[in-house]
C-alpha cells in the first residue's frame, strides 16, 4: 500500500504541490485518512485511496511514515 502513497507523496519529505506525509505524527495521519475515507475531507484521489483501506492498513501506514528516516 505504501507504494500507492509514494506515487504522489515524496519519500524525501519534499512538499512541492503535494503535502509531505513523512514524519507526520501517527494520530494526525490516522485522523486525516479517516476524514478522507468518510468523505469529510474532499479530494477525489484521496477519497478513493482511503476508501480502499481498512483500519489496520491505515494504522500501519501511519506508523511507517511517522518513523521513516531519509
C-alpha positions in Angstrom: 0.0 0.0 0.0 2.8 2.4 0.7 3.8 2.4 -2.9 0.4 3.8 -3.8 1.2 6.7 -1.4 4.6 7.4 -2.8 3.1 7.7 -6.3 2.3 11.3 -5.3 3.9 11.9 -1.8 7.7 12.1 -1.9 9.7 9.8 0.4 12.4 12.5 0.9 9.8 14.7 2.6 9.6 17.2 -0.3 6.5 19.4 -0.2 6.2 20.6 -3.8 2.5 20.9 -4.5 1.6 17.7 -2.6 1.9 17.8 1.2 4.6 15.7 2.8 3.5 12.8 4.9 7.0 11.9 6.1 7.4 12.1 9.9 3.7 13.0 10.4 2.5 12.1 13.9 0.6 8.8 13.7 -2.6 10.2 15.2 -2.7 13.1 12.7 -2.2 10.7 9.8 -5.0 8.4 11.0 -7.4 11.3 11.6 -6.7 12.7 8.1 -7.1 9.3 6.4 -10.4 8.6 8.2 -11.6 12.0 7.1 -10.8 11.2 3.5 -12.3 7.7 3.9 -15.6 9.1 5.3 -15.5 12.0 2.8 -15.5 14.7 5.4 -12.3 15.9 3.7 -12.9 16.1 -0.1 -10.2 15.1 -2.6 -11.2 12.6 -5.3 -8.0 10.6 -5.3 -7.5 10.5 -1.6 -11.2 9.6 -1.0 -10.7 6.6 -3.4 -7.4 5.5 -1.9 -8.5 5.9 1.8 -11.8 4.2 1.0 -10.0 1.0 0.0 -8.0 0.8 3.3 -9.1 -0.8 6.5 -8.3 0.5 9.9 -5.3 -1.8 10.3 -3.8 -0.7 7.0 -4.3 3.0 7.9 -2.6 2.4 11.2 0.3 0.5 9.6 0.8 3.3 7.0 0.7 5.9 9.8 3.4 4.1 11.8 5.6 3.6 8.7 5.5 7.3 7.6 5.8 8.6 11.2 9.1 6.7 11.6 10.5 7.0 8.1 14.2 8.0 8.1 15.6 9.6 5.0 
